[in-house]
């Protein structure tokens, strides 16, 4: 459904996605930090404690996976906040920022 700009009437309004950006970044850091904290506390599931090349590669892979999972979760949460709570849009024609009620 196209959104009309209240200032110029253009149909080129796009969501700003501020919450999606912030929550994606926060989720990525949280995912990596959660994995690092679990490793620091010695939580290991079926993996021997070794410092070999495969162990380092495994840790890098797991940090990347945890970070990506947190990023995806944060993006979905931020997208819902943008759509349901903030509703911020920016007109591509005149650059006006406005909120559009859901309806």
C-alpha positions as CSV (number, residue, x, y, z in Angstrom):
1,X,0.0,0.0,0.0
2,X,1.6,3.3,-1.1
3,X,1.9,6.0,1.5
4,X,1.2,9.6,0.4
5,X,3.4,12.4,1.7
6,X,1.2,14.9,3.6
7,X,3.4,17.8,2.4
8,X,3.7,17.2,-1.4
9,X,1.4,14.2,-2.0
10,X,4.2,12.1,-3.6
11,X,3.9,8.3,-3.4
12,X,7.7,7.8,-2.9
13,X,7.6,7.7,0.9
14,X,9.8,5.0,2.4
15,X,10.2,3.7,6.0
16,X,13.2,5.1,7.9
17,X,13.9,1.8,9.6
18,X,15.7,3.4,12.5
19,X,14.7,0.8,15.1
20,X,15.5,-2.0,12.7
21,X,19.0,-0.7,12.3
22,X,19.6,-0.2,16.0
23,X,18.2,-3.5,17.1
24,X,20.1,-5.4,14.3
25,X,23.4,-4.0,15.6
26,X,22.5,-4.6,19.2
27,X,21.4,-8.1,18.4
28,X,24.7,-8.9,16.6
29,X,26.8,-7.7,19.5
30,X,24.6,-9.5,22.0
31,X,24.8,-12.7,20.1
32,X,28.6,-12.6,20.0
33,X,28.8,-11.5,23.6
34,X,26.5,-14.3,24.7
35,X,28.7,-16.9,23.0
36,X,31.9,-15.4,24.4
37,X,30.4,-15.3,27.9
38,X,29.3,-19.0,27.7
39,X,32.8,-20.0,26.6
40,X,34.4,-18.0,29.4
41,X,32.2,-19.7,31.9
42,X,33.3,-23.1,30.6
43,X,30.0,-24.1,29.0
44,X,30.8,-26.5,26.3
45,X,28.6,-29.0,24.6
46,X,30.4,-32.0,23.3
47,X,33.6,-30.2,22.4
48,X,37.0,-30.9,23.8
49,X,38.9,-27.9,25.2
50,X,41.8,-27.5,22.8
51,X,43.7,-24.6,21.3
52,X,44.3,-26.1,17.9
53,X,43.6,-24.5,14.6
54,X,40.3,-26.3,14.3
55,X,39.3,-25.1,17.7
56,X,40.0,-21.5,16.8
57,X,38.2,-21.9,13.5
58,X,35.3,-23.5,15.3
59,X,35.2,-20.6,17.8
60,X,35.2,-18.0,15.0
61,X,32.4,-19.9,13.2
62,X,30.3,-20.1,16.4
63,X,30.8,-16.4,17.2
64,X,29.7,-15.5,13.6
65,X,26.7,-17.8,13.8
66,X,25.7,-16.4,17.2
67,X,26.1,-12.9,16.0
68,X,24.1,-13.5,12.8
69,X,21.3,-15.1,14.8
70,X,21.2,-12.1,17.2
71,X,21.2,-9.7,14.2
72,X,18.3,-11.5,12.5
73,X,16.3,-11.5,15.8
74,X,17.1,-7.8,16.4
75,X,16.1,-6.9,12.8
76,X,12.7,-8.6,13.1
77,X,12.0,-6.9,16.5
78,X,13.1,-3.5,15.2
79,X,11.0,-3.9,12.1
80,X,7.9,-4.6,14.2
81,X,8.8,-1.5,16.4
82,X,9.2,0.6,13.3
83,X,5.8,-0.5,11.8
84,X,3.7,-0.7,15.0
85,X,5.2,1.9,17.3
86,X,7.2,4.5,15.4
87,X,5.7,4.5,12.0
88,X,8.3,6.9,10.7
89,X,8.5,7.6,7.0
90,X,10.5,9.9,4.8
91,X,9.3,11.3,1.5
92,X,11.6,10.6,-1.5
93,X,10.3,13.7,-3.3
94,X,10.5,16.5,-0.8
95,X,12.5,14.9,2.1
96,X,9.7,15.5,4.7
97,X,9.7,13.2,7.6
98,X,6.3,12.1,8.9
99,X,4.4,9.5,10.8
100,X,1.6,7.6,9.2
101,X,-1.1,5.9,11.3
102,X,-1.7,2.2,10.7
103,X,-5.2,1.6,9.3
